[in-house]
Amino acid sequence: MSDIPLYSLRRNKARVNYIPINDSDSSQAMPISRSNIAIATSSSSRQNLRAGKRKERYADDPEEQAGLLGREEFEDEIEDDASGTPQLPTPRLKKQSRASVKDNSRTIPFRPPDKFQSRFPANIVRNQKYNAFTFLPIVFYEQFKFFFNLYFLLVALSQFIPALKIGYIVTYIAPLAFVLTVTMGKEAYDDYKRHLRDREANSQRYLILDCPTDDSSALGEDAYLHTRSVPSSALRVGDLIHLEKNQRVPADLVLLHTSDSSGTCFIRTDQLDGETDWKLRVAVPECQKLEEAALARLDAEIYADSPIKDIHTFIGTFTLNHPPRVDGSAESVLSVSPLTVENVLWANTVLAAGSAVGMVVYTGAETRAVMNTSHPETKILCAVTFALSIVLVALNGFRGLWYIYVFRFLILFSSIIPISLRVNLDMGKTVYASQVMNDSEIPNTIVRTSTLPEELGRIEYLLSDKTGTLTQNEMEMKKLHMGTMSYGFDSMDEVAHQLEVAFGAGDHGHMRQASLSTGAQLATRGRRDMSSRVRDVVLSLALCHNVTPVNNDDGTVTYQASSPDEVAIVTWTQSIGLTLVFRDRTRIDLRTPSGTIISFDVLDIFPFTSESKRMGIVVRDRQTGEITFLQKGADVVMAKIVQRNDWLEEETGNMAREGLRTLVMARKRLGPQLYQDFKACHHEASVKLEGRNEAMAAIVAKYLEHDLELLGLTGVEDKLQDEVKSTLELLRNAGIKIWMLTGDKIETARCIAISTKLVARNQYIHEIAKLKTSDQVRDQLAFLQSKLDCCLVIDGESLQLCLNLFKNEFIEIATKLSAVVACRCSPTQKADVARLIRNHTKKRVCCIGDGGNDVSMIQAADVGVGIVGKEGKQASLAADFSVTQFSFLTKLLLWHGRNSYRRSAKLAQFVIHRGLIISIMQAVFSAIFYFAPIALYQGWLMVGYATVYTMAPVFSLVLDRDVNEDLALLYPELYKELTKGRALSYKTFFQWLMISLYQGAAIMIMSLVLFENEFLHIVSISFTALILNELIMVALEITTWHLYMVISEVVTFLLYVVSIAFLPEYFGRGSTDTSFVVSLVFAWKLAVLVTISALPLYFIKLIHSRIAPAASSKLL
């Protein structure tokens, strides 16, 4: 039985047919003999040698040039061998021609020499970012490119200049060193874990097939398998690797042989593309018919194109120079077979079943897996610092070395730049991410980017996919239309009955009956014709698919396929009596309603692609030998392929309005000669190295895809996701404008938009489709401008025209609409729309999807959300947040997003306030003492202020909340308040600047006034007041108290009290200082000081809450 090729209409799926060499019937084989040398050279590397695209051969003699066949030289070597024993030919390799220096394609012979293998990268997995030499330079560069860190580095370095030295050097170095140590420790730990994973991957052992060196094995008489075990890192291009079940593929391989007799195997690709479906891969036919031991002695070569990133494309050829000699054969035959992605196992995939042998074609950095691995401004604060320094020097009249004083003041005011701000915000984001992932109401939610949680609180545009996102991607066959007859879900029993009649009557069962002509038989003709039509369409649906039945351990059968639509249709054919019982690459078996098995040979398959929007199959009935081309696909492409009819377009629209996904089923009977002509032309196109896809598609269109007989139209229902309607309504009430971008047809998308409540009740829906001219676009835009309360439904072609001709005008109008539905969108269009909205509106855009076609859109958004769905994990892995269903978006945005943004805004402003207030106190202190750049607080007091004394209470603000969860979800309008950005703006920054100015001046001036006679204790007085003031300010900012907040306030105060006793050198000299701090006079004066600094702010806040209360406070 011959293996069957897989073809694609757009992608390289082509394979060559073959017949085993010892088969007496060679009429169907496609070898290329010496007499046919022109054909061989037209599709082989000799042609490309002339074009400069390939590499020239070399042998031991550098002057010797050999052709692709090299047959004469090969025979001479055997005849002239001194030993008289036939030896294996030494493969001649190809030198890289000067014309193709940058061309990285390769022709790999079996058993290549070391010199050839050493030209390619080592097969070493290396995900580490650093090594021992680059760790410090790279980490320092990554850190000091941040303005905070660079500023503090310069401040710390300035302390080594005597004229600029203020206080202890350690007080300036310690904060920066702490931040850098934490960062470097985290980077080192992460990189060490990567190193361990790399080492584990590189040390995994694999079996390499070696060519036997003894003469008996060389003759091939008692051949046996010679293998040796090597680590993954030692594999090189040209090695033959033996893989077992569940073993990781270590490099990109061309599949030569599998343990399955059909030459197929399944691989798992979830680590490469995120898809959960098993993928079918096919061995090279010429190699599959040989034993594994014979592969190492084969005289053949593999051409592989230059390595590229696209995991869905591979162009190559397998050239068999000298097949194993068959008794009686007089002439060696060269054959060239095309290689496509179906013949390749990419690195990092896993062999799911059986064992396999493959040849390494790409290693290390050239593998697809490695090639697809992708490795806030605060200058306003610096300006404040510099301006403050200049003002103080100017007030002193620019006396003396004034420029030195400017730098000394810059250093004194360095605390304005809050080095701890980044640390606090990063720690806060980690807390937010943890809260999201530990929320029991949105289980299995994953935060993949912990730097973005607060962005969830500012979303104004939500761009969503339809299938699998708003719908479940769970399909059920609901309708079958055949032109004159239509069957709904409740009348499928009638279809089953018609099928039973068709298969149960006559001698041939599944064959069309002979024409009935007698008078008595004419009465049954109408019914029998209907039965025949039902049989034709159901049989076609049962054959035209890529579904494989899988037998489970419990005896049940499940259907495996990459598309749920196909599973739904095959499940439906089973329910009405025609059951798929067996499927491999060469055969399909069906069980009819009467229980008999009918078998079909699979001759060719043209898989479904997003570009072609259709799939086809050529089958041969084993009982009659009749060859039929069956094809199903979207109505847009099938309407041009089928014979003219008057019902397809109308019925497709009707089904789409019901929300059904439609597929058109058609067929074409092929005569033996027509099929042989097609086969020959298609094979010639499939071995081309350039323009292969276009050539193959043209052949298919010429011979097969025209004048197909239209059999029927199927309607499959896609169920809505749970709580989609309520989720979209809540998000719309939260002020989020929702766009649905789908590849589906305009009628289906419109229907889903209505059923999901994306369109409000009685809202006008304006459709724009099939626009061709700029005038039409201008008219439509003018209409939309006058009706901004409508929902726009636009097809991909018109959308592209609008973007090409009136991009700014279209986006300006479309972003004002409450809802937009874009149909027939390509993945690129989805991403372009997301970028346009971001760039035009400067608002936050969230994109959500579930399939590989949504990845580009998700990556183009401010926030990407991926749904783990039936289409795999590709979108989930590429997104910032991964959820399991669409309805979780409500909690993610309205609760976690809102809280994260509010908390980050409050935390950032408070950290800035903490730095500003101490700088104001320093400025007042310097101004009173004749503008002298002398430090008010030195040593550990400055270090402790930003860490031990204030860090915990300030950071506790990340647990604050203004309303509870139920209210936040009940009143989504609360979310709308945040999108205006009022929580963090120049206005709020100016307010906190004024607060810091007042409090810093009040504490410093009142300290001097109240404690005029205790001036020696100015440090202990003002610093104690400052710490108490900050603790009170944190308490005033808290809306809802948390246990951690109370503990942090109390513990911080106690720590400060204890530190006074242990650090007397900062509070004066000897025991006198301690007695002063615990005196009653100190206590009441300190109370007055803190009251003056904090009480006015409390009253202002109280009055503001009465006059202009926050929206959330109205609900409490």
N, C-alpha and C positions, 0 to 999 in steps of 0.2 A: 504494500500500500504506500503510495507516495505521500510525502508531507505536503501540506498546503500552505501557500504563501499568504501573508497578511499585507494588504495594501491600504494606503490612505489616499484620500482625494487631494489632500494638501501636504501632509507630512510624509516623511520618508518611512513608509511601512513596507516597502517592496521587498520581496524575497524571490529567489529563483526556485522553480520546480525541479525535481530530479527523480531519477529512477536508479535503483541500485545497479552497480556495474555488472553484476552477474545476471541481471535480468535479460532474458532473451529478447524481449520487446523493447526496442530502443527508440521507437517512433516518437514517443512523447518527451524523451529527454532532450536537453538543450546543451549538449557539449559543443565545444568549439575545436574542430580538428585543424590539422595543418592546411587542409584544402580550403578551410573556411577562415583562413588567417586574417583576412581583411576585416571580418566581423569582430574578431577578437581584439585586434589592435584598435579598432574604432572606439571600443568601450573600455580599453585597458590603459595601463599607465604609459604605454609607448606614445600614445597621442599626447598625453600630458607632459611627457618628457620634452617633446618639441615645443609645447606651449610654455615651458619654463615653470610649470606648476608642480612638477614632481622631482624626484631625485634620481641621479644616474647611478647605475650599478658600479660596484667595484669588486675586483677579485684580488687574489694575492699579488698579481702583476698589475701595478697601477696604470700601465699603458693600455691594458686590455679593456675594451668596451664590449659589453654584451647586450643583446636585445632582451625583451621581456621573456621570451620563451627560453632562450639559451639552450635549446634542445641539442644542437649539434655538438656544442662544447661538452655538454653533459655526457653524451654518448662516447665522445672521444676519451673523456676521463676514465670511463669504465673500461674501454677497450685497451687503453695504454697503461692501465695499472699494472705495476710490476708483479704484484702478488698473484695476479690472475683471478682474484676473488672480487666479485662486485662489491664496491664500497658505496656508502651513502654519499650523495653529492654534497659538496661544501656550498652552502647557499651564498650567492653573490648579493651584496647589498648595494644600496644606492647612495652615492655621494650627493651631498647637497650642492646643487648647481649655483653658480654665482648669481644667476638671474632671480633666484628665489631665496635670498638670504633670510628674509623675514618669514618665509613660509615654514610653518611648523608642522606640516603634515608629514606622515611617515609611512614607509612601506616596510613591514616587519616580516622577515622570513622566519620560518620555524627553525629553531636552534641558532639564533643569532650569535655572533662572536662578541666578546667583551667590549671590543672597541666601539661597536655599534651601540650596545646597551648603555655605555657610560656617557653617551651624549645627552641622555634624558635625566630629568630631576630624580633625586633619590625619593623612595616611597616612604617618606617620614611624615607622620602626622604631627604638626606643630601648631598648637593653638595658644601657646604662651605669648604674652605681650613683651616679656623682658627676658634678658639673661643676666649673668653676673656682672657684665660690663655696662650694659645699657640701663639697668634698673634705676640707679640713682639719677643719671642725666635725664631720662625720660620722665620719671616721676616729678623731679624738680621742675622740668619745663611745664608739665601738665598743671602743676600747682601754681607756679609763679606767673602763668599767663592770666590768672585771675587777679583782678585789680586789688582786692583786699590783701591777698598774700604778698604781692609785689610791694605794696605800700608799706606793710609792716616789716618786710625784709630790709627796705631802705632805711626805715626808722631804726631798726636794730643795728644795722651797719653804721649808722651815724654816731652811735654811742662809742665807737672806737676812735672818734675824733675828739681830742681833749676839749676843744672850744665848744663842742655841741653836747658834751656829756652831761646828762641830767640823771641823778639817782643811780640805782644799780642796773648794770647791763642785763642781769638775769630777768628783771621785770619786763623788759621789752622782748627778750628772746623767748622766754618761757611760753607765752600764749601762742606765738607762731610755731615754736617747737612742738607744742601739744597738738595743734591742728595737723601739722605735717606728720607727726608720729602716728596719729590715729589713721590718717589717710594712707601713709606708706605701709602701715601694718595691715590694713584691709587689702591694699593692692598686692602686697607680698603673699598674703594668705590665699587670695583668689588665684594668683598666678601659680602658687604651689599646688593648689588643687587641679588647675589646668595641666600642670606638669605631670601629676600622678596619672591623670586620665590619658594624656599623650603617651606616657611610658607604658601604660597598660595596653593601649592600642598598638603601639609600635612593637611590643614584645610578643603579641599573639602569634602562635606558630601556625604555619600553613604548609601543606604538602605540595612540592614541585615535582612534575613529571620529568624525568631525565631520559635521554636516549641511551639505550644499552650500548656498551662498548664491545661486548664479545661478538664473535662472528656469527654464531648461531642466531642470536637475537637480531643481528643486523639483517640476516636473511629473512627474518620474519616467520620462521618455521615454528619455533617454540617461544614465541614472544610472551613476556610477562611484564607486569608493571614495575618500573624502577622509579622510586620516589625518594625524596629527602625532605626533611623538615627544616624550614628556615623561618626566622621572625619576619613579621610584616615589613619592617623597615629595610630588609635585605632584598625584597622583591624588585625586579627590574623589567623594563619593557621587553616583551618577547618570551617571558616565562610562562609555562603552562601550569596552572594552579588547579588542584583538586579540592573542591568545597563539599562540605557535608551539611546536613540539615541544621538550621538555626545558626550557621556560621556567618559572621559578618564578612561582606565582600571587601577586601583590603585595598583594591585599586580598580580602575575602570577596566573591565574585561569584555572581550568578545566571546560569547557563549559558543563552545564547540561541541559539547557532548553532555547529555543528561542521562540520568538513570532511567527515566521514563522512555519507553520505546518510541513514543510519538515525537521525542526530541523537544519536549516543552518542560518548563519548570515555572514555579511561582516564586515571586520575591515580595518582601515587605519593604515599602519605600517611605514609611512614616518619618524616619529620621532625615530624609532628604527633601521631600516635598510636603510632608504633613498629611498626605492622603492615607486613609486606613485600608482601602481596598488592596487586595493582593493583585499584583500585576503579572500578566503572562509574558514569559520570554521564550524565545525559540532558538534552538541550536542551529548552527550552519549545517544544512542537509548533507553535504559531502562528508562532513566529519561525523555526524550522528550515526551513519551506517557502519562506521569502523569501530573496532574495539578501542578502549581507552589507551591500551599499550601501544597501538599502532599510531596514535596521534603524534607522538614524539619523533617518529621516523618519517612523517609525511613531508613530501617536497611541495610546499605551498607557501603562500605569503598573504599577508593581510595589509591592505591599504587603509589608513585611518586619516581623516581630514584633520586640519589643525584644531587643537582643543578650544572649545568655546563654552560659554556659561549655560547655554540652553540645554536643559536636561531632557527635552522632548525631541531633540534633533541629533541625528548622527548620520554621517555620510561615509561610506567605506565600501570596499569590495574584497571578496575572498577569491584568490586566484589559485587554482590547483594546477601546478605545472606538470607533474608526472604522477597520475593516480597509480595506486598499486596495480601491478600487471595482472591481467586476468588471462588464464590459459587460452591460447588460441588467438589472442588479440595481436594484431600485427603493428598497430600504430598507437602511440601514446596520444592522449586527448587532453587538451587544455580546456579548462572551463572557468568562467568568471561569474561569480554570484554577487548580487548586490547585498550590502549590509546596511541595516537601518537600526533605529533605536530598539526595535523588537529583538535584536540579536545581542544587545549589550546589557551587562550588569554594571550599574554605576557603583562606585565606592560608597560605603556606609549603608548600602541596602543589605538585607538579610535574606539568605536562601530559606524559603518557607517550607520546602518539602523536597525529599530525595537528595541526590548528590549531583554534582556538575563539574565539568572541566572547562576552563576558560583561558584565553591568552591575554596577558596584560598588554594594553595599548596606551594607557596614560597612567602616570604615577605622580605622587606627591602634589606639587602645586598645579599640575595640569589636569588633575581629576575634577570632575564636575562638582563634587562635594566641596572641595577647597575653593574653587573659583566662585561658588555661590555663597561663601561665608563672608559676611560683612562685619569687618572690624569697625545774671541780672546786672544793670548798670548802676554804679554808686558814685559816679564822678561828681554828682551834685554835692555829696557830703564832703568830698575833697575840696571842692570850691568853697564851701562854708568854712572849712578849717583854714584854708589859705587866706580868705578874706578876713577872718577873725585875727589871724596873726598880723596881717598888714595894718589893720585898724589899731591894734595895741601898740605896734611900733610907731605908727603915725602920731598917736596921742602922746607918745613920749618925744615927739619932735625929730624922729630919725637921728637920734644922737649916737655918737660912738660908732661901734661896729654894728650898725643897724641890721645889715643883711645876715650877720650871725644870729642876731636876736630873732629874726624872722624864722630861721630854721629851728631855733630852740623852741619857739612857740609852736611851730608845726609839730615838733616831737611831743611837746606837752599836751597838745590837743589831739594826739593820735587816737585817743580812745573814742573820738567821734566816729571814726571808721570802725564799725563793730566787727572785729575779726570773728567773733562768735556767731554772727548772724547766719553765715552759711552753715555752720555746724548745727545751730538750732533748727534752721529750716529743714536741713537734710534729715535730722533726727525726727522732726515732726512729720515729714513725709513718710518715713519708715513706720511711724505709729499709725498714720492714716491707712497705709497699705495693709498693715496687720489687721486693723479693724475691718477693712473690706473683706479680706480673705477669711476672717474668723466669724463673719456674719452668718448665722445659721439659716437665715431666711433667703440668702442667695448662695446656696452651697456650690462648691467647686469653682467659685470665682477666683481667678488668678490675676495678680497684679504683676505684669512683666516689666514695667518701667516705673520704679518707685518715685521718680522725680516729677510725676504728672498728676497726682491725685487732686490737687487744688484746681487744676484746669477743668475738672469735671463740674466745678461750680460756676463756670462762666460760659457754658455752651449756649449758642444762639441758633445754630443750624445743625440739624441732624440729617445726614444722608444715609439712607438705608437701602440694602438690597431687598429683593422681594422673595425669591425662592429660597427656602431654608432659613430665612431670617424672619420675615413676617408670616411665612407659611412653614409647615413642618417638614416639607420634602417627603411626606408620606403619601404615596400615590394610590389611587383606586380607580379602576376602569369604570366609567359611568355611562359612556354612550358610544354606539357604533353606527355610523351613517354610510349607506352604500348608494346614494343617489336617489333611487326611487323608494328606498325603505330605510327607516331609522329605528334603532332599538335603544331604549332607555334602560336604566339600571333595574327597573322593576319588570322588564320584559326579556331578561337574559335567558329565562327558561325556554322561550321560543327559539332563541339562537341555538341552544343546546339540542333542542328537538330537530331543528333543520340540519344540524351537523350530524346527528345520529342517522337521519334519513339518508344523507349524502354518503356517509361512510358505510352504512349498513347494507346498501343495495348494490347489486351487481357483482360480477366476478372479481373486478379489480379494486373494489373498495374505494380507494382514495383517488382513482382516476376519473376524469370526466367521461360520462356515459356517451355511447354512440347516439347519433341523432335518432329520435323516435318518430316514426312516420306513419304507423298504422292508425286507423281511425279510433280504435279502442284505446290506444295509448295517448292520443292527443289530449285527452281530458286531464292527464296528470302532468302535462308538459310544464304549465305555469309553476306549479309547486316544485317540480323537480329542478327547473331553472333557478328558482330562488334558493333551493338547497345547494345547488352547485356554486352559486355566487357567495353564499355564506361560507361554504367549504373553502373556496379560493382565498377569501380574505382572512379567515381564521388560520388556515394552513400557512399563509404567507407571514402572518404575525407570529406564528409559532416557530418559524424558521429564521426570520430576519431579525437577529439580535446577537448580543454577545454574552448571553446568560449561560452560566454553567451550573448544573444541579450538583449539590454537594451532599453526600450521604453522612448523616450524623451518627454518633455512637449509639443513640437510642433508636436507630432505625428510621428516623424521620428524614425528609429531604428538604433542604433549603436551597434557594436560588442565590447565586453570587454574581453580581454585576456591578459595573461602575456607575450605572444610572438607575435610580429608583423607578423611572418611567418604564424601562424595559422589564424590570422585575414585576411591576404592576400588570403589564400586558401579558407576560408569560403566565403569571398566576391566574389571570382571567381566562386564558385559553385552557388552563388546567381545570378551572371550575366548570367549564362548559363541555369538557370531555376530551380535549386534545392535550395530552400531557407530555412534556419534555422529560424523557427518562435517561438520555445519555447525550453527552456533548464533549467532543474534543476538537482539535484543529482540523480533522479530516472527515468527521462524521457527526450527523445529528440523528438520533432515534426518537420517534414520537409514538405514543400509544394512543390509538384511536378509540372512540366510544365503544366499539365492539370488542376491544381488548387486543387487537392485532398490533404488531409493531411495524411501522414503516420507516425505512432508512433512506437517508440522503447523504451523498458525498458533498463535502464542502470544498469547492474548487478555488474560490477567491473570497476574501473579505475586505471591505473598504470601511474601516471604523469611522464612527462619528467624531467630528472635530468641531470646535466652536466656529471655525472659519467656513467649513462646508455645510454645517447644519443638517447633515443627512448621513445615513449609513447604508451600505449595500452589501449584498452577498450573492455569489453565484453558486447554485446547488445543482446536483444531478440526481434525479430519482433513480435509485438502484434497481427498481423493478422494471422501469420502462426506458431508462437511459436518457430521458428528456432533460435538457439543460435549461435552467430558468435564472434570470437575473431579477432579484427582488430588491426593492429599495423603499425606505421610509424616511421621512424627514419633515422639516418645517414647511408650511404651506407656501411661504415666500419663495423658496428655491424650487419646491416640487411643482409649483404651478407652471413653471417654464419647461419642465421635463416631461410631464404627462401629456397625453392626448387632449385635444380641446374638449371642454365640457362646459355645462351651463350652471353647475350647482356648487362647485368646490368653494369658490370665494364667498358665496352667500352663507353656506353652512359653517364654514370656518368662523366667520363673524358671529353667527348665532351661538356657536359653542363658546367662543371667547367671551361673549356677553354673559354667559352663565358661569364664567370663571374657570372654564376647563382648559387644560393644555392639549393642543391638537397635534396629531401626527397624520400625515398623508401616506397611505400604503399603495404601492404600485408594483407592477411586474412587467417583464419582457421575456418572451421565449426566444432562446438562441439556438440556431442550427449548429451542428458540429463544426462546419467549415468556418462560420462566422466567429465561433469561440476560438478556434485555432488561430485565425488571423489576429484576433484581439490579443491572444496570449503571446504570440510572437512579437507583436509591436510593443506590448506592455513590458515584456522582458528586456527588449532593446532599450526602452526608455528608463527602466529601473536600474541599469548598470551605468548610466551616465553619472559623472562626478560633478557636473555643473548643470544647473537648471533641471535637476532630476524631478523635483516636485511638480513643476509646471508641465514637463513633458508627460509624466504619468497621468496627471489630471486631464490633459488634452486627449490622450488616448482613450481614457474612460469615457469622456464626453463624446468622442467621435463614434465609438462602437456601441456604447451601452446607454448613455444617459440622454435618450431622446425617444419620443413617441412611446412612452411607457403606458401600459394599460392601467387606468385608475381603478383600483379595487375598492377602496373605502377610506373613511376618515374616522379616527378614534378620538375620543374625548376623555382625558384623565383628570381627576380632581386632585388638587393639592390642598390638604387640610390646613387651616389657619393654626398658628402657634397659640398656646394657651395665653389668655388674657391680653391678646394683642389690641383689641378694641379699647379696653380701659387704659392700657399703657399709652397708646397714641393720644387719647383724649387728655390724659393727665399732662403729657409732655406739651401738647398744644396749649393747654391752660397755663403752663409754666412759661409761656412766651417763646417756646422753641419752634422755629419754622422747620417743617419736615419735608424733605425731598425723597421720593422713591425712585431709584435708578435701577432699571432692570433690562435684561436682554430679551424679555418676553414681548409678545405683540401688543399693540396698543389697546385692543379690546379687552384682553385678559387683564392687563395692568389697570385699566379703568375699573373693571369689575372688582378686582382685589382692593383698589383704593376705596371703593364704596363699601364693600363688606367689612373692611378693617376699620372703618370710620375715620380714615385719613381725610376724607372729604366730609365736612359737616353736613348735617341734614339740610336739605333744600339749597345747598350751596351750588352755584352755577359752575359747571365743568366746561372749560373751553379747550377744544381739541385743535392742535396744529399738526398737520401731517402732509407729507409729500410736497413740501415747498420746493420750488425750482428757481425762482427769480428773486432779485433784490426788492422789486416792487411788492411782491407777495409778503416778504418778510417785513417790510416797512409798514404795510397795512395791518398785519397781525400785531406788531408792536404798538402801533397807535391805538388799536382796540384794547389791548391789555392795559395800556396807560390809563385808559378811562374806566377800567373795571378791575381795580386791584384787590377786590374781595373774592375773586373767583379762584378756582383751582385749575392750574394749567396742566394739560396732558400733551406731550410733544414727542414725536418719534426721533430716532437717532439721526436720520438724514436731515431733517429740518433743523434739529439742534445744531448739527455741524455747520449748516448753512448760516444760521444765526450767529454762531461764534466766529465764522470766517468773515462775514460782512459787517455785522453790527455788534461786536463783542461787548463793548462797554455799555451800549444802550440796552442790550438784552439782559445782561447781568444786573444792571441798575433796576430794571423793571421786575425781573424774576425774583430778586431777593426781597422785594416788598410783598410778594404774594404769600399767602398763608400756607399753601401746599403746591408742590410741583411734582409731576410724575413724568419721568423721561423713559421712553421705551426704546427697545432695540439698541441699547447702549453697549458699546464695546468697553472692555476693561480700561482702555486708554482714555476714552471719553469720560468715564466715571471719575478717574483721577484728575483729569483736566477741569471738570466742573468743581471738584473740591478745592483745587488750587485757585481757581478764578474767584470763588466766593471768599476765600481767605484773603486774597490780595485786594479785592475790590472793597469789601466791607470792613476789613481789619478786625472782624469778629472771630470768636472761637468756633471751629467746625468739628463736629464729631461724625465719624463714619463707622457704620456697623455692617458686617457681612459675615458669610459663613463659608465661602468657597474660594478656590484658588484664583478665580476671576475677580475677586474683591480685594485681593492683596494690594494692588497698586493704589486703589482708592483709599484703603485703610492707612497706607503709609504716607499718603498725601495730606492727611488730616492733621489737625492739632492734637486730637485724641482719637486713637483707633481702637475700636472694640470688635473682637472676633468671637463668633459663636461656634462652639464645638458642635458640628452638625454631621449630617449624613454624607456631606461632600468631603469630610475629612477635617484635619486640624490645621490646614495650611493658613487659613485666615486667622485662626486663634494664635498660632505661633508668631505671626507677623505683627499682631496687634499689641497695644499697650495694656489692654485689659481683655481677659478672656472670660466669657460667661457661657452658661449652658442653655439659656433661653432669653428671648427678646424682652420678656416682661421684667427681667432683673434690672433692666436699664432704669426703671423708675426709682428703685432704691439706690442704685449706683449714683444717679445724678441728683435727685431731689433731696436725698439724705446725706450720703457720704460726700458727694461733690460739694454740696452747699456747706456742710460743716468744715470740710478741709479748707475751702477757700476763706471762710470767715476766720478760722483759727490761724491760718498762715498770715492773713492780713494783720490780725491783732498781734501775733507774735513778732512779726517783722517790725512793726511800728514801736512796739514796746522795747525791743532790743536796741533800736535806734535811739529811743528816748533815754534809755539807760546810759548810752555813751554821751549823748548831748548834755545831760544834766551835770555830769561830773566835769565836762569841759567848760561849761558856763561857770561853775564854781571856781575852776582854775583861772578863768579869765578875770573874774571879780577879784580873786585873791591877788593876781598879778597887778591889776589896775590900782588896787589900794596901796600896794607896796611899790609905787613909782614905776609901774610897768616892767618890773624885773622878771625875766623868764626863769623863775624859781619854782620847782615842783611843790605842789601842795601835799600830795600823797606820794609816798615812795615805796619801793620794795614790794613786800608781799601784800600790802594793802591793795595796790592796783591789780595784782594778779587775783587776789581773793574776791575783789569787788565783782569781776566779770564771771567768776566761777562759783566758789563756795557760798558767797553771801547772797547772790541773786539768781543763780542759774536755775535751781530747782523750782522756785515759785514762778519765775517767768515762763519756764518750759511747761509748767502745769496748765498754762492757757490752752494747750493743744487738746485738753479734755473738756473745754468749756462748750456749752451749747445754749442757744437762746430759746428753742422750743423742743418738745419731745418728738419722737419719731412719728407718732400717729398724726400730730398736727402738721408736720412738714409734708406728709403724703396726702393729707386731707385738703390742705390749702397750697396747691402747687404755685399759686401766685407769689408766695414768699420767695421762690427761686428767681422770679423775674426781677426782684429788687437787686439781686447780686449782679446780674448781667450788665447793669449800668456801670459797674466798676466803682461804686461810691465807697466801698469798704476800704479801698486802697487807692488813693489818688493824691495829687499835689495838694488838694485842699486838706486832706487828713494829715499829710506830712507837715503842712504849715501849722495846723492846730497843735500837733505834738511838739513842734519847734517852739511855739509860744508857751506851751505848758512847761517844757524843759527850761526855757529862759526865765520864766517866773519862779519856778521852784528852785533852780540853781542859785539865782540871785537872792531869793528870800532866805534860803538856808545859810548862805555865806554871810550876807549882811546882818541878819538877825543873830548869827553866832557871835559876830564882832560886837553887836550892840548889847546883847544879854550877858555875854561873858567877857566884858571889857577888862575886868581885873584878872581874869584867868586866861590871858592871851596865850600863855605857854601851852595850854591844853586845847588850842584851836583844832588840832588834828582829831583828837578823840571826840570833841564836841560835834564838829561838822560831819565827820564820817559816820558817827552813830546816828545823827539826824538823817543823813542820806540813806542809810540802810533801812531805818524804820519807815522813811517816806516811800521807798521802793516797795516794801512789803505791803504798805497800806494801799499804794497805787494798784498793785496786782489785785488786791482784794476788791477794790472799787470796780475793776474791769470785769470781774467774774460775774456771769449771769446765773449759772447753775453750779452750785458747789459740788465738788467730788471729794471723796475721802483723801485721795492723793494730794489735792490742793491744800487741805487743812494740815496734813502731815508735813508737807513741804514748807509751809509758812512757819509752823511751830518749830520744826527741827532747824530751819535756817536761823531763826532768831536765837535759839539756844546755842547753836554753833558759834554765832557771833559773840555772845556773852562769854562763852568759854574761851574764845580766842583772845579776848581782851586780857584775860589773866595770863595767857601763855605768850603773848607778844607785847610785853610792857615797853619795849624799846620804841614802838611806834606811837605810844600814847604818853610819852614823857620819860621821866627818870625815876627809878626806885619805887618804894611802896606808897609815896605821897600820891602818885597818879591813880593807883587803885582805889585809895580811900576817897579821892575826889569823885571818881566815877560812880561809886556806890552811895554818895552823899545825897541828902534830900534836896539840896539846892540844885544839884545837877539834874535830878529827876524832874522837878517842876519846870525848870527852865527848858529842858529838852522837850517836855510835853508842849509847852507854849510854841517852841520852834517848829515842831512837827505839825501842830494844829494850824499855824499860819501858812505852812507850805501846802498842806493837803486839804484842809477844810473848805477853802473857797472852791476848789475843784469839785468837791462833793456836792456843794450847793448848785454850782453851774450845771452839773450833770442831772441833778434832781429837777431843776427848773426846765431844762431841755426836754426831759422825759415827759413833763406835763404839757409843755407848749407844742412840741413836735415829736410825739412818741414814735418809736420804731414800729413797723408793720407787725412784727412778731409780738410786741408787747400788747397789742390790741386783742390778741387771741388768748392771752393768759388770764 
